[in-house]
Amino acid sequence: MGLLNYCKEANVWGILCFGMGMTLREGNREYFYKKLDEHFPGLKEKYIAKYRNDYSINSPNSENLMKLFRAECKKNNIVYNTKEIFEFIGELPEKDVQLNLFDF
């Protein structure tokens, strides 16, 4: 729960979460497999057999992790409802001014 603890300490209002797992873009996938070979020989082949070239890979324990995530968010008053977060983003005022590095 380390990441959620950091969010709590930072007084995060909301977390946009689409599930527990990871995404592997082309390039990232090769790096990930290289590191699996370095640290966990033989595991890469299991990933390839199970997930092929899938972009999105859900954790096998995703359901339980999401329950834990939701419980921790509720306990710490952190919004996690996707619809509510997008509604909030839609309410943010538009800024018509382009920021300039040298204005600061």
N, C-alpha and C positions, 0 to 999 in steps of 0.2 A: 504493500500500500504506500510505498515511498512517494510515488508521483502524486497521488491524491493528498498526501500530507503536505507536499510543497504547494499544491494548489490552495489548500486550506490556509497555510501560512501567508500566502500572497493575497488572500481575500478574493480569490477568483469568483466571479459571478456565475459563470456557466462553463460547461465542458461539452463540446460537440463530439459525440462518440458514436461511431457506426458499427460497433461490435468489437470483440476481442480477437485479435489476430494480427496479421501483418499484410502489407502489400509488397509485391516484388515486381518492380518495373524491370524492363530489360536493362542490363547493366548492374542494377542492384542485385538481381537474381544471381548473376555470375559471381559477384563479390561474396554474397551470402554462401553460395555453394563452395567457394574457395575456402572460406573460413570454417565451414563445416568439415571439409577435408582436413584442414590443419588441426582442428581441435577435437573433432568427433569422427574419426575415420569410419566410413561405411554408412554414415547417417544420410549423406547426400543422396545416395541411391534410393533410400526409403522415401525421402521427400519427393524425388523425381517420379517414383512409381505411384505415389499417392496423389500428388498435386500437378504433375506434368508442368505445363507452362502457365498455370493459373496465375492471374494477377492478384487476386484476393485469396488469402489463406486464413480461414477461421481456426482459432485454437480448438483442439478437441474438447477443452474444458470451458468453452465460450459461455455456455448457459450459466454455469456456476459463477464464473468471473463477472458476468454482467449483473447477476443478483448482488454480488458483493459490491460492485461499482455503484449500483443504484442505492444500496443501503448506506454506503459511505457518503454519497452525495446528499441523500436525505438528511442524514445525521449532521452534516456540516452546512446545510442550507445552500448547496451548490446546484444550480439548475442543470438538468441533463436532458430534458425533453427537447427533441430536435425542433419541433414546431414552435415552441416557446422561444428558443434561441433565435430562430430565423425571424420571428416576429419582432424580437428585440433589435436585431440587426437592421430590419426595415425601418425602425423608428429613429435610428441614428440620423442626426442632421447631415445634410449634404454639405460638403466643403467645396466651394468653387475656386479656392485659392490654391495654386500650386506652391508647395513648400520649396524653399531654396536652401541649399546647404549653407550658404553664406549669410542667411538671415539670422543665424543664431549667434 
